[in-house]
Amino acid sequence: MKRRSFVKGLITASAGSVISSPWVAQKTFAAAHSDTVKLGCLFSSSGTMANIEGRLNFVARMAAEEINAKGGVLGKTVEVVTTDPGSDWPLYAQLGRQLIQQEEVAATFGCWTSVSRKTVLPVVEQNDALLYYPLHFEGEENSKNVVYLNSPPSSSVLPAVKYLMSEEGGSAKRFFMLGSDYVWPRTINQQLKGYWAEQGIEPDAWREEYVPFGHSNFQTLINEIREFANQPGGQPVVILTVVGNSIPDFFREYVNQGVSAFDVPVLGLDALEADFEGLDTSSLVGHLNCWAYLQNAEGPSNQEFLANWASYVETNDVPFRPDVAIDPMISTYDGVHLWALAAEKAGSFDVPAVRDASAGLTFACPSGYEISMTGENNYVKRGVFIGSLNESQGFDILWQSPDTPEPVPFSPYMNT
């Protein structure tokens, strides 16, 4: 689709109405709804990221409804304004600017890929706005205008790779890195190569390949993975950093070629429960992921969230399954509540006041951990899980952190 075809009618209010000309409609909207405070969403409902990213619009609305049911924030009703950037990276910046300048949102929740976040970053910095970013990512960034709701590699990727290299995790010795061709996979892999070099692992023990966004034909690459696996040097694993629809396409071809997790396990760093909807995962059992939340997390807070999500989906005719929850949904949900707590603490919706009030805030996350905002940076301290894919399109918990590790924004392995 042409970029122009996305622009008209991309901003949608929480009740579902479309603002076809936001520059005109905003003035009357602001006057008519002075008893509301608006939050913006920058999550795609179309394009290659739609199946997973589109869910975050709805969970943001669900969190806002919970807050409103308790009286709102500073006496105002929270209204969520959603957009559809269409998985088109420049549109995230365009719509982000529109949310800030025309819709006058108090904060924006958005972006999945790091490339979309980086297109929005100058927009929020130039306008001194707040972006709450719900994905674990490559780190190497610490802007005062971004709240990093999820984990940098030190709290997610490295624990998972160390697990794979341990005797319990299979004693991995050789690594085939396959990712979508953009900043997150390339930066993650650069950090991993630095870590492996520090561990004395020679460069001939790894291989690195990238594919375009939306890539679907993995036949040749999985043949190459099989050839790599047949070489001497120890147990091989795949470090998978493809995103969007490429994830289920990769695993379909893995099954087609008869490669199992017992031969060459895959650590899917962006693989989520939702990526396996509709797939027969009986031949994929044992592949791994790592996130700050897994749907099988134990505890009453998770059971309450899952029940509330199922009810919200059914009540509001949400076009996603009521029995599937994924990590970035939880981070978005947490983020809306953390913003509300900060605004209440600050007694203001002004960005500098909300930012200053955020340090030290805590929230009972559905993951079972009490997450907290750090005072040193804009990162959130979260727990971490390593999951193993089961026959029911979910992930069983292999390991979880005993606490919420300190986030390390900048990796010591980037220049190793």
C-alpha positions as CSV (number, residue, x, y, z in Angstrom):
1,M,0.0,0.0,0.0
2,K,1.1,3.6,-0.7
3,R,1.9,5.7,2.4
4,R,-0.7,8.2,1.3
5,S,-3.4,5.6,1.6
6,F,-2.7,5.2,5.3
7,V,-3.0,8.8,6.3
8,K,-6.7,9.5,6.0
9,G,-8.7,8.2,9.0
10,L,-5.7,6.7,10.9
11,I,-6.5,8.2,14.3
12,T,-9.3,6.5,16.2
13,A,-10.7,7.5,19.6
14,S,-11.2,4.9,22.3
15,A,-14.9,4.6,21.6
16,G,-14.1,3.6,18.1
17,S,-14.9,6.8,16.2
18,V,-12.6,7.8,13.4
19,I,-11.2,11.3,13.2
20,S,-10.8,11.7,9.4
21,S,-9.4,15.2,9.6
22,P,-7.6,15.5,13.0
23,W,-6.3,19.0,12.4
24,V,-9.9,20.3,12.2
25,A,-11.5,17.9,14.6
26,Q,-9.0,18.4,17.4
27,K,-10.1,21.9,18.4
28,T,-13.7,20.9,19.0
29,F,-12.7,17.6,20.5
30,A,-10.5,19.3,23.1
31,A,-13.2,21.8,24.0
32,A,-16.0,19.2,24.3
33,H,-13.9,16.8,26.4
34,S,-12.2,19.0,28.9
35,D,-12.9,16.5,31.6
36,T,-10.7,13.9,29.9
37,V,-7.0,13.3,29.6
38,K,-5.8,11.6,26.4
39,L,-3.2,8.9,25.9
40,G,-2.0,8.0,22.4
41,C,-1.2,4.6,20.9
42,L,1.2,3.9,18.0
43,F,0.6,0.3,17.3
44,S,0.0,-1.2,13.9
45,S,-3.3,-2.9,13.0
46,S,-2.2,-3.7,9.4
47,G,1.0,-4.8,7.7
48,T,3.5,-7.4,8.7
49,M,3.3,-6.5,12.5
50,A,-0.5,-6.4,12.8
51,N,-1.1,-9.8,14.3
52,I,1.0,-9.2,17.4
53,E,1.3,-5.4,17.5
54,G,-2.5,-4.7,17.1
55,R,-3.3,-6.3,20.4
56,L,-1.5,-3.6,22.3
57,N,-4.1,-1.0,21.3
58,F,-6.8,-3.0,23.1
59,V,-4.8,-3.8,26.2
60,A,-4.1,-0.1,26.6
61,R,-7.8,0.6,26.5
62,M,-8.4,-2.1,29.0
63,A,-5.9,-0.6,31.4
64,A,-7.5,2.8,31.0
65,E,-11.0,1.4,31.7
66,E,-9.6,-0.1,34.9
67,I,-8.2,3.3,35.9
68,N,-11.4,5.0,35.0
69,A,-13.5,2.5,37.1
70,K,-11.5,3.8,40.1
71,G,-12.1,7.4,39.4
72,G,-9.7,8.2,36.6
73,V,-6.5,10.2,37.1
74,L,-6.6,13.6,38.9
75,G,-10.4,13.6,38.5
76,K,-10.2,13.2,34.7
77,T,-11.3,10.3,32.6
78,V,-8.5,8.6,30.6
79,E,-9.3,8.4,26.9
80,V,-7.1,6.3,24.6
81,V,-6.6,7.5,21.0
82,T,-5.3,4.8,18.7
83,T,-3.6,5.0,15.3
84,D,-2.5,2.5,12.6
85,P,1.0,3.1,11.3
86,G,0.5,0.1,9.0
87,S,3.9,-1.4,9.9
88,D,5.4,1.5,7.8
89,W,8.2,3.0,9.9
90,P,8.0,6.6,8.7
91,L,4.3,6.7,9.5
92,Y,5.1,6.1,13.2
93,A,6.9,9.4,13.3
94,Q,4.2,11.2,11.4
95,L,1.4,9.9,13.5
96,G,3.4,10.4,16.7
97,R,3.8,14.0,15.9
98,Q,0.1,14.3,15.2
99,L,-0.8,12.7,18.5
100,I,1.4,15.1,20.4
101,Q,0.7,18.3,18.5
102,Q,-2.9,17.9,17.4
103,E,-4.4,15.5,19.8
104,E,-2.3,16.8,22.7
105,V,-2.0,13.4,24.4
106,A,-0.4,13.4,27.8
107,A,1.8,10.4,26.9
108,T,2.2,8.0,23.9
109,F,2.4,4.2,24.1
110,G,3.9,2.7,21.1
111,C,6.2,1.0,18.6
112,W,7.3,-2.6,18.4
113,T,10.5,-2.7,16.3
114,S,13.5,-0.6,17.2
115,V,13.4,1.0,13.8
116,S,9.9,2.4,14.5
117,R,11.0,3.6,17.9
118,K,14.0,5.3,16.5
119,T,11.8,7.2,13.9
120,V,9.6,8.4,16.8
121,L,12.5,9.3,19.1
122,P,13.3,12.7,17.6
123,V,9.6,13.6,17.6
124,V,9.2,13.0,21.3
125,E,12.5,14.7,22.1
126,Q,11.8,17.8,20.0
127,N,8.4,18.1,21.7
128,D,9.5,17.1,25.2
129,A,6.9,14.4,25.2
130,L,6.9,10.9,26.7
131,L,6.9,7.6,24.8
132,Y,6.3,4.4,26.8
133,Y,8.0,1.6,24.8
134,P,6.9,-1.9,25.7
135,L,9.4,-4.2,23.9
136,H,12.6,-5.8,25.1
137,F,15.2,-4.4,22.8
138,E,18.9,-3.9,22.1
139,G,19.6,-1.2,24.7
140,E,22.3,1.3,23.7
141,E,19.9,4.2,24.3
142,N,18.7,6.2,27.3
143,S,16.5,9.1,26.4
144,K,14.7,11.2,29.1
145,N,11.7,11.2,26.7
146,V,11.3,7.4,26.6
147,V,10.2,5.0,29.4
148,Y,11.8,1.7,28.5
149,L,9.1,-0.7,29.9
150,N,10.9,-3.9,29.0
151,S,14.3,-5.4,29.3
152,P,17.7,-4.6,27.7
153,P,19.9,-7.6,26.7
154,S,21.6,-7.8,30.1
155,S,18.2,-8.8,31.6
156,S,16.9,-11.0,28.8
157,V,19.1,-12.2,26.0
158,L,22.3,-12.8,28.0
159,P,20.6,-14.9,30.7
160,A,18.9,-17.1,27.9
161,V,22.2,-17.5,26.0
162,K,24.1,-18.4,29.2
163,Y,21.4,-20.9,29.9
164,L,21.8,-22.5,26.5
165,M,25.6,-22.7,27.1
166,S,25.2,-24.3,30.5
167,E,25.1,-28.1,31.0
168,E,21.5,-27.8,32.0
169,G,20.6,-25.9,28.8
170,G,22.4,-28.3,26.4
171,S,26.0,-27.0,26.4
172,A,25.7,-25.0,23.2
173,K,29.0,-24.4,21.5
174,R,28.1,-23.1,18.0
175,F,25.6,-20.4,17.0
176,F,23.7,-19.6,13.8
177,M,22.3,-16.1,14.1
178,L,19.3,-15.4,11.8
179,G,17.5,-12.0,12.0
180,S,15.5,-9.4,10.2
181,D,17.7,-6.8,8.7
182,Y,17.5,-3.9,11.1
183,V,19.0,-2.4,14.2
184,W,17.7,-4.8,16.9
185,P,19.0,-8.0,15.5
186,R,22.3,-6.6,14.3
187,T,23.0,-4.9,17.6
188,I,22.0,-8.0,19.7
189,N,24.3,-10.1,17.5
190,Q,27.1,-7.7,17.9
191,Q,26.8,-7.9,21.7
192,L,26.6,-11.7,21.6
193,K,29.8,-11.9,19.5
194,G,31.5,-9.7,22.0
195,Y,30.3,-11.9,24.8
196,W,31.4,-15.1,23.1
197,A,34.8,-13.6,22.3
198,E,35.2,-12.8,26.0
199,Q,34.4,-16.5,26.7
200,G,37.1,-17.6,24.4
201,I,34.8,-18.8,21.6
202,E,36.3,-18.4,18.2
203,P,34.5,-16.6,15.3
204,D,34.3,-19.8,13.3
205,A,31.8,-21.1,15.9
206,W,29.1,-18.6,14.7
207,R,27.4,-17.6,11.5
208,E,25.3,-14.5,10.8
209,E,22.5,-14.1,8.3
210,Y,19.8,-11.4,7.8
211,V,16.5,-11.3,5.8
212,P,14.2,-8.4,4.8
213,F,11.1,-7.6,6.8
214,G,8.2,-9.8,5.9
215,H,10.5,-12.6,4.5
216,S,8.6,-15.8,4.2
217,N,10.7,-18.4,2.3
218,F,13.2,-19.9,4.6
219,Q,13.9,-23.1,2.7
220,T,17.4,-22.2,1.7
221,L,18.4,-20.8,5.0
222,I,17.2,-23.8,6.9
223,N,19.2,-26.0,4.6
224,E,22.1,-23.8,5.5
225,I,21.3,-24.3,9.2
226,R,21.3,-28.1,8.7
227,E,24.7,-27.9,7.0
228,F,26.1,-25.7,9.8
229,A,24.7,-28.2,12.4
230,N,26.5,-31.1,10.7
231,Q,29.9,-29.5,11.1
232,P,32.1,-30.5,14.0
233,G,32.6,-28.3,17.0
234,G,29.8,-29.1,19.5
235,Q,26.1,-28.5,20.0
236,P,24.6,-26.0,17.5
237,V,21.8,-23.6,18.3
238,V,19.9,-21.0,16.3
239,I,19.6,-17.4,17.7
240,L,16.5,-16.2,15.9
241,T,15.7,-12.5,15.7
242,V,13.3,-12.3,12.8
243,V,10.1,-10.5,13.6
244,G,6.5,-10.3,12.6
245,N,5.0,-12.9,10.2
246,S,8.5,-14.2,9.5
247,I,8.5,-16.1,12.9
248,P,5.7,-18.6,12.1
249,D,7.0,-18.9,8.5
250,F,10.4,-19.8,9.8
251,F,9.0,-22.5,12.2
252,R,6.7,-24.0,9.5
253,E,9.8,-24.6,7.3
254,Y,11.7,-26.0,10.2
255,V,9.0,-28.6,10.6
256,N,8.8,-29.2,6.9
257,Q,12.5,-30.0,6.8
258,G,12.3,-32.3,9.8
259,V,14.6,-30.4,12.1
260,S,13.6,-30.7,15.8
261,A,14.6,-28.9,19.0
262,F,16.5,-32.0,20.0
263,D,18.7,-31.6,16.9
264,V,19.1,-27.8,16.7
265,P,17.2,-25.9,19.3
266,V,16.0,-22.4,18.4
267,L,16.1,-19.5,20.8
268,G,13.4,-17.2,19.4
269,L,14.1,-13.8,20.9
270,D,11.0,-12.3,19.5
271,A,8.9,-15.5,19.5
272,L,5.6,-15.2,21.5
273,E,2.6,-17.4,22.2
274,A,0.6,-15.5,19.5
275,D,3.1,-16.4,16.8
276,F,2.1,-20.0,17.1
277,E,-1.7,-19.6,16.9
278,G,-3.0,-22.0,14.3
279,L,0.2,-24.0,14.2
280,D,0.6,-27.7,15.2
281,T,3.4,-27.2,17.7
282,S,3.8,-30.9,18.5
283,S,6.9,-31.0,16.2
284,L,8.2,-27.8,17.7
285,V,8.2,-28.8,21.3
286,G,11.4,-27.7,23.1
287,H,12.3,-24.5,21.2
288,L,12.9,-21.6,23.5
289,N,12.1,-17.9,24.1
290,C,13.0,-15.3,26.8
291,W,10.7,-12.5,27.9
292,A,9.7,-10.6,31.1
293,Y,6.3,-12.4,31.0
294,L,5.0,-15.7,29.9
295,Q,1.4,-16.6,29.9
296,N,2.1,-19.6,32.1
297,A,3.5,-17.5,34.9
298,E,2.1,-18.6,38.2
299,G,0.3,-16.5,40.7
300,P,-3.0,-14.7,41.4
301,S,-2.1,-11.5,39.6
302,N,-1.6,-13.3,36.3
303,Q,-4.8,-15.3,36.7
304,E,-6.7,-12.1,37.4
305,F,-5.2,-10.4,34.3
306,L,-6.0,-13.3,32.1
307,A,-9.6,-13.4,33.3
308,N,-10.0,-9.7,32.8
309,W,-8.5,-9.9,29.3
310,A,-10.8,-12.7,28.3
311,S,-13.8,-10.8,29.5
312,Y,-12.6,-7.6,27.8
313,V,-12.2,-9.4,24.5
314,E,-15.6,-11.0,24.6
315,T,-17.4,-7.9,25.8
316,N,-15.8,-5.5,23.3
317,D,-15.6,-7.8,20.2
318,V,-11.8,-7.6,20.1
319,P,-10.4,-9.4,17.1
320,F,-7.9,-11.4,19.0
321,R,-8.1,-14.6,21.0
322,P,-9.3,-14.2,24.6
323,D,-7.1,-17.0,25.8
324,V,-3.7,-15.7,24.6
325,A,-1.6,-13.0,26.3
326,I,1.9,-12.0,25.3
327,D,4.7,-10.1,27.0
328,P,4.3,-6.7,25.2
329,M,0.7,-6.6,26.2
330,I,1.7,-6.9,29.8
331,S,4.4,-4.2,29.4
332,T,1.8,-1.9,27.8
333,Y,-0.7,-2.6,30.5
334,D,1.9,-2.0,33.2
335,G,3.0,1.2,31.4
336,V,-0.5,2.8,31.4
337,H,-0.8,2.1,35.2
338,L,2.7,3.4,35.9
339,W,1.9,6.6,34.0
340,A,-1.3,7.0,36.0
341,L,0.6,6.5,39.3
342,A,3.2,9.1,38.2
343,A,0.6,11.7,37.2
344,E,-1.2,11.2,40.5
345,K,2.0,11.5,42.4
346,A,3.0,14.6,40.5
347,G,-0.4,16.2,40.8
348,S,0.0,17.1,37.1
349,F,-0.1,15.8,33.5
350,D,2.9,17.9,32.5
351,V,5.7,15.8,31.2
352,P,8.6,17.1,33.4
353,A,6.5,16.6,36.5
354,V,5.4,13.1,35.5
355,R,9.0,12.2,34.6
356,D,10.3,13.4,37.9
357,A,7.6,11.5,39.8
358,S,8.3,8.2,38.1
359,A,11.5,7.3,40.0
360,G,10.8,4.7,42.6
361,L,7.2,3.8,41.5
362,T,6.3,0.2,41.8
363,F,3.5,-1.9,40.3
364,A,2.3,-5.5,40.8
365,C,2.8,-6.9,37.4
366,P,0.8,-9.9,36.2
367,S,4.1,-11.7,35.7
368,G,4.2,-12.1,39.5
369,Y,7.0,-9.6,40.0
370,E,6.8,-6.2,41.6
371,I,8.3,-4.1,38.9
372,S,9.8,-0.6,39.6
373,M,11.0,2.5,37.9
374,T,14.7,3.2,38.5
375,G,15.9,6.5,39.6
376,E,19.1,6.3,37.6
377,N,17.5,6.0,34.1
378,N,14.1,5.6,32.5
379,Y,14.2,1.8,32.5
380,V,11.8,-0.5,34.4
381,K,13.2,-3.3,36.6
382,R,11.5,-6.5,35.6
383,G,11.9,-10.3,36.1
384,V,12.9,-12.6,33.3
385,F,11.6,-16.0,32.1
386,I,13.0,-18.6,29.8
387,G,10.3,-20.6,28.2
388,S,10.1,-23.9,26.3
389,L,7.4,-24.3,23.6
390,N,4.8,-26.9,24.3
391,E,2.1,-28.8,22.3
392,S,-0.5,-26.1,23.1
393,Q,1.2,-23.1,21.4
394,G,2.4,-21.9,24.8
395,F,5.7,-21.8,26.7
396,D,6.4,-23.8,29.8
397,I,8.7,-22.0,32.2
398,L,12.2,-23.5,32.3
399,W,13.7,-20.8,34.4
400,Q,12.9,-17.4,35.9
401,S,15.0,-14.9,37.7
402,P,14.8,-14.8,41.5
403,D,14.2,-11.1,41.5
404,T,14.1,-8.1,39.1
405,P,17.7,-7.5,37.9
406,E,19.1,-4.0,37.5
407,P,18.7,-2.9,33.9
408,V,22.0,-2.1,32.1
409,P,21.2,0.3,29.2
410,F,24.7,0.0,27.6
411,S,26.3,-3.3,26.9
412,P,29.9,-3.9,27.9
413,Y,30.2,-6.2,24.9
414,M,29.5,-3.8,22.1
415,N,33.2,-3.0,21.5
416,T,34.7,-6.3,22.6
